[in-house]
Amino acid sequence: MTERTVLTGARVALPTGVAEGARVTVEGGRIAESTAHEAAENTAHEANELDLTGHWIVPGFVDIHVHGGGGASFSSGDAEEALTAIRTHRAHGTTTMVASTVTGDLDDLARQAAALAELTEQGDLAGIHFEGPFISAHRCGAHQPELLRDPDPADVRKLVDAAHGAARMMTLAPELPGGLESVRLLAEHGVIAAVGHTDSTYEATLDAIDAGATVATHLFNAMPSLLHRAPGPIAALLEDERVTVELINDGTHLHPAALQLAFHQAGADRVAFITDAMGAAGMNDGMYPLGPMRVEVKDGVARIADGPTAGSIAGSTLTLDTAFKRAVTVDRLPVEDAVRALSTTPARLLGLSDRIGTIEAGKDADLVVLNGTFDLVGVMRKGEWLVKPEVR
């Protein structure tokens, strides 16, 4: 690890706004200084100074919902395979991630959680997200229907305990028997209760929020549509300031108008861009596993290959650098809003905003360098270059 690195000349996304020609100094794995402008008299070059004129520096991305990448899956229960997925997403700018599982047998999920908990303890992950099996059969998407079950609080507690303190979030359908009790249990244990893969009504969703649910799992997807006489969960989740809404910005899961609706209603401080990526992220088209299922990826879109849910979209092949570029070039979001959705908001949701999510002195030196067209050219994690920019 380089003891001291000085980055100069870039546009830097600071909490106060975008700073032109700014200077970021990194020492001992942390940000030592971030100044809006270079001092005019500072003309001496340091040994580890990197001139990034024409580039952007933004905070490292934070993904709270990702299933795998690089041909590997977090649901394998294998630590080396999980590390492959972690390295793949780090190379695309995700310096902090929560590993997501998919619906499975409770004992299998507990075994997976134990392996992922060790990686959390080591600092490779920020925790575990259980997506299923406590979800609606009517909105199961790529989850195996025969493995679904009602959210009995005892079963919910079993998975939380299996994670040995690493459980960060659990997605469930609150309208199912035991749903509200399970939401309360999760909240009491400091685990984020997320509403998703649900057939809930507007009123039942409000009850879940009052019980402690604070996240909408991939808003719009795997839930009833927004209708004028039956607004359903979408309206309830968008309007309540206690809820952070996940969005998959890959051009497949959401129409740009739906994304704009979410931003206009919730605001960037309540939107978290996620990948929901499965093992094919960072890979070519082909056949890939997703838990116990087979997924075919064609033209970058992942769908269940066979069985009762064949044809259903099965997560994504998205990486967050692509989500960022799409946000500012296709969706025309201000860079500041994209930074909030990819870094600041999810970091705060995880309770990690004292260490990550913004470029400020004292925080971890988790940085992403983008060129003038918003393509990723550099990734730094805790002061170490994972992808070093090649600049003249």
Beta strands, then each sheet from edge to edge (+ up, - down):
strand 1: 4-14
strand 2: 17-27
strand 3: 30-35
strand 4: 49-51
strand 5: 56-59
strand 6: 61-66
strand 7: 68-69
strand 8: 72-73
strand 9: 94-101
strand 10: 128-131
strand 11: 167-172
strand 12: 192-195
strand 13: 213-216
strand 14: 244-248
strand 15: 271-274
strand 16: 286-290
strand 17: 293-298
strand 18: 301-304
strand 19: 367-370
strand 20: 376-381
strand 21: 384-387
sheet 1: 3+ 2- 1+ 4+
sheet 2: 3+ 2- 1+ 5+ 19- 20+ 21-
sheet 3: 6+ 9+ 10+ 11+ 12+ 13+ 14+ 15+
sheet 4: 7+ 8-
sheet 5: 16+ 17- 18+
end
